[in-house]
């Protein structure tokens, strides 16, 4: 599926330090998942973006949208993963 490829390419760009490209790729993937009405994949893509991008580069509203979807689904393990990804990194841990 094309959208899965977009998500994967955005993740690879983030891992390679191409933050702007990754952010744009995630935004496109998130918009595409929303247009296809596939909320779980949208939430999973948002979690990846939060985990891999610096805070300022995460597409606006992605974390909140994921949180809303995962809460509706009752997906506590994924909500925990999102919350952990949103925590600022601390030195020495």
C-alpha positions, 0 to 999 in steps of 0.5 A, a space after each residue: 500500500 502506498 501510504 505504508 511506504 510513505 510512513 516507512 520512508 518518513 521513518 527512514 528519513 528521520 533515522 538518517 537525520 533528514 528531519 524536514 523531509 521526515 516531517 513532511 513525509 509523516 504529514 503526508 502519511 497522516 493525511 492519507 491515513 485520515 483520508 482512507 479512514 484508517 484510524 489505527 494506522 494513523 495513530 501508529 504512524 503518529 507514534 512513530 513520528 513522535 518517537 523519531 522526530 524532534 518535538 518541533 518537527 512532529 506534524 501539528 496535532 499528530 500526538 493529540 489525534 493519536 491519543 484520541 484514537 487510541 483512547 476510543 479504542 481502549 488501546 492502553 499499551 499503545 497509549 503508554 507507548 505514546 506517552 513514553 515517546 512524548 516524555 523528554 529524554 533525560 541525561 543518563 537514563 
